[in-house]
Amino acid sequence: MTLLKRNLNADNYRLFKVTFFVAISNALAMLWDIYGLRVDVNVTYLCIKVFFLLAPTAVTLINSNKKSLVHGTIAILYFFYSYYNTVYVNYSYYTAFIQFFFGCVFFLRYSVRGFVLSHITGIVLFTYAVTLQKSYLTASEYTQRAQIMNGAILPVFGVSILIFFYIKRKEELDRIKSVFFQKIGLDVGFILHEIKQPLMQIQSEYKGQSLEDLNELLETANIMWPGETLSSRVIINEVNIKEVINLTLQKYEEYLNLISVKIETITEDLVVNANRSFLKIVFKNIIKNAIEEFIENERDNYLRIEKLDDGSVSFTNSTRKKVNVKKVFDAGHSGKKSVSNRGLGLYISRELCQKMNVKLNAESTSKEFKITLSF
C-alpha cells in the first residue's frame, strides 16, 4: 500500500483503495454465501454482487452537485439488499447491515441530511426484518434471535453515527484551512510578483543583512506558494546549525536583554543537510514563541538549546502550563494572549520541515515545552 501511495496521485490512490477493500469485502461475503449458506448462484445473484462491487468505485468518480444524492440512494439500496436477504434467504444475512452501516460511512460521502435519511432507512428495515422472524419462530426462539441480532447491529449503528460526524467535522476543518491558506497563497503570490524585481535591483546596490533576510524569506515563499513560472524544488545543502542559531539569537538580543532569562546554547559546530532559509524561519518561530512565553511567565525563565546524541537538536523553554502538543502544530492554534500571535508560526515550521524531510516533534510538561528537530 505504501509503495502504491507513492506511485499514484491522491485521487487514483483513493480510487484504488476503495476498489480493493470493496472487492475483498464482496469476495468474503460470496464465500460465505456459497459455502456457508449454500445460496443458489444465479444470474440475479451475480448481477447484484457486480452492482455492489462497482457502485462504491463509481461514486468516487462523481464530481457534481448530485454526489450526495447518488451516495444516499446507493446506501438505501444496500440496506434494501440486506433486508431482502435477511428475510427471504437466511436470517444470518443481518450481518450485511454491519458491513453497510460501516461501509457507507467510510466509502460514501454525502450530506448530513442524506446520511440521516439513509441510516434511518437502514435501521427501520433491520427492525422490520427482526420483527418478521416472529412469523416462523417460537416465542423463546424469537427472543433469543432478536437479542443476538440487536446486540450485533445496534452498537454498530450507534458507532457509525459517531464516526460519520467525526469525519464530517474533520472534513469541514480541513476545508476551512485549505480555503484560508489558498487565500494566503494568492496574496503572497501577488506580493512576490510586485516586489521581487525591485528588490533584486536594490540588492545589487546594497548588501545589508536585513535585505538578505528579506530575500531569503521571499525565496522561501516562492517554494511554499509557487506561481506558474516558479519552481517549488527545495535546495538542500550543508548547514551549520550553531551558526544559524546564533544569528537568530542575535536578532532577538534586544528583547532578551529586557527580560530575565537564562540561555544555554550549542557551543560546537553541527553540520546537517537542510535548507538554510527554512531553518532560519523555523528557529525564529521557535525562539519567538519562547520569548512570548517568557513575557507572560514573569518568573525565572530559561531557554536550553542542545545537540542530542542522535544528532537531533532540541529547544527547551520554561512554561507556565502544559501545552497541548496534539494541537500545537495546527494552523490557528495559539495558547498566547498576544494579539499579534495568530498561531501560524509552528504550523509553517512543520510545513517547512516536511519539505526538508526533517521530523519536528513537541513534548510538554507543566513546567517545560520542548521542540526537537531530527535530521
C-alpha positions in Angstrom: 0.0 0.0 0.0 2.8 2.4 0.9 4.6 1.8 -2.5 1.3 2.3 -4.4 0.6 5.5 -2.5 4.0 6.8 -3.6 3.4 5.9 -7.3 -0.2 7.1 -7.6 -1.6 10.5 -7.2 -4.1 11.2 -4.4 -7.3 10.7 -6.5 -6.1 7.4 -8.1 -4.8 6.0 -4.8 -8.2 6.7 -3.2 -10.0 5.0 -6.1 -7.7 2.0 -5.8 -8.2 1.8 -2.0 -12.0 1.9 -2.4 -11.9 -0.8 -5.1 -9.5 -3.0 -3.2 -11.4 -3.0 0.1 -14.8 -3.4 -1.5 -13.6 -6.3 -3.7 -12.2 -8.1 -0.6 -15.4 -7.5 1.3 -17.5 -8.8 -1.5 -15.3 -11.8 -2.1 -15.5 -12.8 1.6 -19.3 -12.3 1.5 -19.6 -14.5 -1.6 -17.5 -17.3 0.0 -19.9 -17.3 3.0 -22.9 -17.3 0.7 -21.7 -20.2 -1.4 -20.0 -22.4 1.1 -21.8 -21.4 4.3 -25.4 -20.7 3.3 -25.4 -22.8 0.1 -27.0 -19.9 -1.8 -28.1 -20.6 -5.4 -25.6 -18.7 -7.6 -27.8 -17.5 -10.5 -27.7 -14.5 -12.9 -29.7 -12.3 -10.5 -27.3 -13.1 -7.6 -24.3 -12.3 -9.7 -25.8 -9.0 -11.1 -26.5 -7.9 -7.5 -22.9 -8.6 -6.5 -21.5 -6.9 -9.5 -23.6 -3.8 -8.7 -22.3 -3.7 -5.1 -18.8 -4.2 -6.3 -18.9 -1.4 -8.9 -21.1 1.2 -7.1 -18.6 2.4 -4.5 -15.9 2.7 -7.1 -18.1 4.6 -9.5 -19.3 7.1 -7.0 -15.7 8.2 -6.2 -15.6 9.4 -9.8 -18.7 11.6 -9.4 -17.8 15.2 -9.1 -21.0 17.2 -9.2 -23.7 18.7 -7.0 -25.6 15.4 -7.2 -22.9 13.4 -5.5 -24.7 13.5 -2.1 -28.0 12.3 -3.7 -26.3 9.5 -5.5 -24.4 8.3 -2.4 -27.6 8.4 -0.3 -29.5 6.4 -3.0 -26.8 3.7 -3.2 -26.8 3.4 0.7 -30.5 2.9 0.7 -30.2 0.2 -2.0 -27.6 -1.5 0.2 -30.0 -1.6 3.1 -32.9 -3.0 1.0 -30.5 -5.7 -0.3 -29.6 -6.6 3.4 -33.3 -6.6 4.3 -34.4 -8.8 1.4 -31.7 -11.4 2.1 -32.2 -11.4 5.9 -35.9 -12.0 5.4 -36.1 -14.3 2.3 -32.7 -16.0 2.1 -31.2 -16.6 5.5 -31.5 -14.7 8.8 -27.7 -14.7 9.1 -27.7 -12.0 6.3 -28.4 -9.5 9.1 -24.6 -9.2 9.3 -24.7 -7.4 6.0 -26.2 -4.5 7.9 -23.0 -4.3 9.9 -21.0 -4.2 6.7 -23.1 -1.4 5.2 -23.5 0.7 8.3 -19.7 0.9 8.4 -19.1 0.8 4.7 -21.4 3.7 3.9 -19.6 5.9 6.4 -16.1 5.1 5.1 -16.7 4.8 1.4 -19.6 7.2 0.7 -19.5 11.0 1.2 -22.8 12.7 1.5 -24.6 15.5 3.4 -25.8 15.2 6.9 -29.4 15.0 5.6 -28.5 12.2 3.2 -26.7 10.3 5.9 -29.5 10.6 8.4 -32.1 9.6 5.8 -30.2 6.5 4.6 -29.2 5.3 8.0 -32.7 5.7 9.4 -34.0 3.7 6.4 -31.4 1.1 7.2 -32.3 0.8 10.9 -36.1 0.7 10.1 -35.5 -2.1 7.5 -33.4 -4.0 10.1 -36.0 -3.6 12.8 -38.8 -4.8 10.4 -36.6 -7.8 9.4 -36.2 -8.8 13.1 -40.0 -8.4 13.7 -40.8 -10.7 10.7 -38.9 -13.5 12.5 -41.9 -13.9 14.8 -43.9 -15.5 12.0 -42.0 -18.7 12.0 -40.2 -18.9 15.4 -41.5 -19.8 18.8 -41.5 -17.0 21.4 -38.3 -18.2 23.1 -36.5 -18.7 19.8 -37.6 -15.3 18.6 -36.4 -13.6 21.9 -33.0 -15.3 21.6 -32.5 -14.4 17.9 -33.7 -10.8 18.4 -31.2 -10.4 21.3 -28.4 -11.7 19.1 -29.3 -9.5 16.1 -30.0 -6.4 18.1 -26.8 -6.9 20.2 -24.7 -7.1 17.0 -26.4 -4.3 14.9 -27.4 -1.5 17.3 -23.9 -0.8 18.7 -22.5 -0.7 15.2 -25.3 1.6 14.1 -24.5 4.0 17.0 -20.8 3.9 16.4 -21.3 4.5 12.7 -23.1 7.7 13.5 -20.3 8.9 15.8 -17.7 8.1 13.1 -19.7 9.9 10.4 -20.0 13.2 12.4 -16.3 12.9 13.4 -15.3 12.6 9.7 -17.6 15.5 8.7 -16.1 17.7 11.4 -12.6 16.9 10.2 -13.5 17.4 6.6 -15.0 20.8 7.4 -11.9 21.9 9.4 -9.7 20.8 6.5 -11.9 22.6 4.0 -11.7 25.8 6.0 -8.0 25.5 6.5 -7.5 24.8 2.8 -9.5 27.9 1.7 -7.7 30.0 4.3 -4.2 29.1 3.1 -5.2 29.2 -0.6 -6.2 32.8 0.0 -2.8 33.4 1.7 -1.1 31.8 -1.2 -2.9 34.1 -3.7 -2.0 37.2 -1.7 1.7 36.1 -1.2 1.9 35.3 -4.9 0.7 38.8 -5.8 3.2 40.4 -3.4 6.1 38.4 -4.8 5.2 39.3 -8.3 5.1 43.0 -7.5 8.2 43.5 -5.3 10.6 40.7 -6.3 12.1 42.5 -9.2 12.5 45.9 -7.4 14.1 44.0 -4.5 16.7 42.4 -6.8 17.6 45.9 -8.2 18.0 47.3 -4.7 20.1 44.3 -3.6 22.6 45.0 -6.4 23.3 48.3 -4.7 23.1 47.3 -1.0 24.1 44.1 0.7 22.7 44.7 4.2 21.8 41.8 6.5 18.1 42.8 6.7 17.8 42.9 2.9 19.4 39.4 2.8 16.9 38.1 5.3 14.0 39.6 3.3 15.3 38.0 0.1 15.6 34.6 1.8 12.0 35.0 3.1 10.8 35.7 -0.5 12.7 32.7 -1.8 11.0 30.6 0.9 7.6 32.0 -0.1 8.3 31.1 -3.7 8.7 27.5 -2.7 5.7 27.4 -0.3 3.4 29.1 -2.8 5.0 28.7 -6.3 3.4 30.6 -9.2 3.1 29.3 -12.7 6.7 30.2 -13.6 8.3 29.5 -10.2 9.9 26.2 -9.0 8.8 24.5 -5.8 12.0 22.5 -5.6 13.8 22.7 -2.2 17.5 23.1 -2.4 19.3 21.1 0.3 22.9 22.0 1.3 25.2 21.5 4.3 24.2 24.0 7.0 26.0 24.8 10.3 23.3 24.6 13.0 25.3 26.6 15.6 25.8 29.5 13.2 22.1 29.7 12.3 21.0 29.5 15.9 23.5 32.2 17.0 22.3 34.5 14.2 18.7 34.0 15.3 19.5 34.7 18.9 21.3 37.9 17.9 18.1 39.1 16.2 16.2 38.8 19.4 19.1 40.1 21.7 17.3 43.4 22.3 14.2 41.6 23.6 16.1 39.0 25.6 18.0 41.7 27.4 14.8 43.2 28.7 13.6 40.1 30.4 15.1 37.7 32.9 16.1 34.6 31.0 19.0 32.2 31.2 20.1 30.9 27.8 22.2 27.8 27.1 23.0 27.1 23.5 25.1 24.8 21.3 28.8 25.5 21.6 30.2 23.1 19.0 29.6 23.0 15.2 26.9 20.8 14.0 26.5 20.4 10.2 23.3 19.0 8.8 21.8 18.6 5.3 18.9 21.1 5.2 17.7 24.4 3.6 19.3 27.3 5.4 16.5 29.8 4.7 13.9 27.2 6.0 15.9 26.6 9.2 16.2 30.3 9.9 12.4 30.6 9.8 11.9 27.5 11.9 14.4 28.6 14.6 13.0 32.1 14.5 9.5 30.8 15.2 10.6 28.5 18.0 12.6 31.2 19.8 9.9 33.9 19.2 7.4 31.5 20.8 9.7 31.0 23.8 10.2 34.8 24.2 6.4 35.3 24.2 6.1 32.7 26.9 8.8 34.4 29.0 7.0 37.7 28.8 3.8 36.1 30.2 5.6 33.9 32.7 7.3 36.7 34.7 9.4 34.4 36.7 12.8 32.5 36.3 12.9 31.7 32.7 15.3 29.6 30.7 15.9 28.5 27.1 18.1 25.5 26.6 19.3 24.6 23.1 21.0 21.2 22.9 22.6 18.8 20.5 21.4 15.3 21.3 23.3 12.1 20.9 21.4 11.0 17.8 22.3 14.3 16.0 18.9 15.9 16.7 18.6 19.5 18.1 16.2 20.4 20.9 14.8 23.7 22.1 13.5 23.6 25.7 12.0 26.6 27.4 10.2 27.2 30.7 6.5 27.5 30.5 3.5 28.4 32.7 1.4 25.4 32.0 1.4 22.2 30.0 0.9 22.7 26.2 -1.5 20.6 24.1 1.1 19.0 21.8 -1.6 17.4 19.7 -2.7 20.8 18.5 0.4 22.9 18.7 1.2 22.5 15.0 -2.3 23.2 13.9 -2.9 26.4 11.9 -4.6 29.0 14.0 -3.9 27.3 17.4 -2.3 29.5 20.0 -2.1 29.5 23.7 -0.7 33.0 23.9 -2.5 36.2 24.9 -0.6 38.4 22.5 -2.9 39.9 19.8 -0.1 39.6 17.3 0.1 35.8 17.7 -2.1 34.1 15.1 -1.0 30.5 15.7 0.8 30.1 12.4 4.4 30.0 13.4 4.7 26.3 14.3 2.3 25.3 11.6 4.6 27.0 9.0 7.7 25.5 10.7 6.2 22.0 10.4 5.4 22.5 6.7 9.0 23.7 6.1 10.5 20.8 8.0 8.4 18.3 6.0 9.7 19.8 2.8 13.3 19.2 4.1 12.4 15.7 5.4 13.1 16.8 8.9 11.0 15.5 11.7 9.6 18.1 14.1 8.3 16.8 17.5 6.8 18.6 20.5 6.8 17.5 24.2 5.4 19.3 27.2 5.1 19.1 31.0 3.6 21.6 33.4 7.0 23.4 33.6 8.7 22.8 30.2 8.0 22.9 26.5 10.4 21.1 24.2 10.7 21.1 20.4 13.0 18.6 18.7 14.3 18.6 15.1 15.5 15.3 13.9 17.6 15.4 10.7 
